[in-house]
């Protein structure tokens, strides 16, 4: 599994966590938040494998039970993305992650 960037946004699109600061991956993930909001309203799914694809980088997203959104940039299967979402969901529910750039979630994925 190759995920270059992982971010978590609240239900109000506030950035809660990101695996690295800055870069094209961050811009792609942020751009995908608005698209993901529309997809959430129109679908019963909780996983979207290809929200944006640019220059070989793919943004996938997942909706957590608490309304938070997980966005990953990179290549990975639906099974791997679901695994990342579950791990991040546990970390969010336990509040065991630091602010932006913190190590706790990155050690999970």
C-alpha positions, -999 to 999 in steps of 0.1 A, spaced: 0 0 0 14 34 -10 -4 64 6 16 96 2 -7 117 23 -35 111 48 -58 138 62 -88 139 85 -115 166 82 -143 173 106 -179 173 95 -174 211 91 -144 206 68 -119 217 95 -85 201 91 -79 179 121 -49 159 111 -26 155 82 4 132 77 26 159 63 24 197 59 20 213 25 26 200 -9 5 191 -39 -10 161 -20 -25 186 5 -40 207 -23 -55 177 -39 -70 164 -7 -84 198 2 -99 202 -33 -116 168 -28 -135 179 4 -161 199 -15 -166 171 -40 -169 146 -12 -196 168 5 -217 164 -26 -210 127 -29 -220 122 7 -254 139 1 -261 119 -30 -250 84 -20 -254 57 6 -218 47 3 -191 54 29 -161 49 6 -152 67 -26 -122 52 -44 -115 79 -69 -127 114 -61 -99 132 -80 -71 119 -101 -43 143 -112 -9 135 -127 -9 99 -115 -21 107 -79 -55 96 -68 -75 110 -39 -98 85 -22 -122 93 6 -142 76 34 -169 88 57 -164 78 94 -194 71 117 -190 104 135 -192 124 103 -154 130 99 -139 125 65 -106 106 58 -89 116 25 -58 97 12 -36 105 -17 -18 76 -34 -25 41 -46 -42 15 -27 -71 -10 -30 -106 -4 -15 -97 -30 11 -66 -11 21 -85 22 22 -112 6 45 -84 -6 68 -69 29 70 -104 44 77 -110 19 105 -77 27 121 -82 64 118 -118 60 132 -105 43 163 -78 70 168 -104 98 164 -128 81 188 -101 76 214 -88 112 207 -53 96 205 -39 118 178 -20 151 180 -27 182 161 -17 186 125 14 166 118 12 145 149 27 111 150 -1 90 164 -23 84 133 7 82 110 20 53 130 -13 35 123 -12 40 86 
